[in-house]
Amino acid sequence: MSYPVPTRYLAGFSAVVLSSVLFACKGPLIKIAYELGLDPVTVMAGRLLFAMPIFLVVALVQLFRRTHPSPLGVRDWVVVSLLGFTGYYLASYLDLVGLQYVSAGLERLILYSYPAFVVVIGLFLPGAKPSLGILGPLALSYGGIALAFADGAGIHPEKGYFGATLILLSAFSYAVYLVGYGRYVVKIGASRLAGYAMLVSGGTFLGHFCLDRGMDSLRFTPEILLLLLVLAFFSTVIPVYLFGYGVRLIGSTRASIASCSSPLAAFLMGWLLWGDTIRVTQLAGMALVAMGIVWLGRFRVG
């Protein structure tokens, strides 16, 4: 479907902002799951158990709608498997474990440093053209994260910085996924690639869960079942496709800028749901991260 330019950008930005807000709901929902006694592996296994069938159906529909879908070779399947592992399994697991020790707002803020990692990774790719000017926005972004932690608000008193490190590693893992996604999305197709990667991730998480606890442990109360369904549908499936739709309309750089609304949404939800105090240092840190990402958007790496 084609749009006039202003309408196209409005639709794209709206899709990315809505996606970011729904993704931001993930942190508070997972915090509720922790309060109900679930652990990170169980949360992710339950979440993907309900999300995987939807990704599978969409991928199959996209596959059979094409007149001549390009078959995937062995190398393609290896790449898809690695993308699913790094982007959805490893990144999600590190994020979920780290989220036990920091607030949902700070978790979103750290995660949204991933555009800086994307740029750094791009510097080492074949044909990249490094620029010293890129150090400025990188310093601004990570300076913003440091400022948000300056007063220790929203951090577990004993393992807060350990949790923050895990979330930072999660952002790096997701950046690796995005770099690979950008190189393979044209060949495989956005819906097929997202669906296949989610299936790899879901299978890995369920395997992790079965080895650790056994499938019999996937028995939930109605309250937890409803929470996992909401998490799977509204904070996984819908935002994944909304973000992809927005990127298709406005490009990845503008989409990264628009997605800066996610940390603010997470801070606001923490304030509304748990009475978290939004510190001036946190708002200033978020502003610096957003400015760094916008500045990074001016650089074309590779």
Secondary structure, DSSP 4 states (H G I P E B T S, - for coil): ----HHHHHHHHHHHHHHHHHHHHTHHHHHHHHHHTT--HHHHHHHHHHHHHHHHHHHHHHHHHHSSSPPPP-HHHHHHHHHHHIIIIIIHHHHHHHHTTTB-HHHHHHHHTTHHHHHHHHHHTSTT----GGGHHHHHHHHHHHHHHTTT-TTB-TTTHHHHHHHHHHHHHHHHHHHHHHHHHHHHH-HHHHHHHHHHHHHHHHHHHHHHHT-GGG----HHHHHHHHHHHIIIIIHHHHHHHHHHHHH-HHHHHHHTTHHHHHHHHHHHHHH-----HHHHHHHHHHHHHHHHHTT----
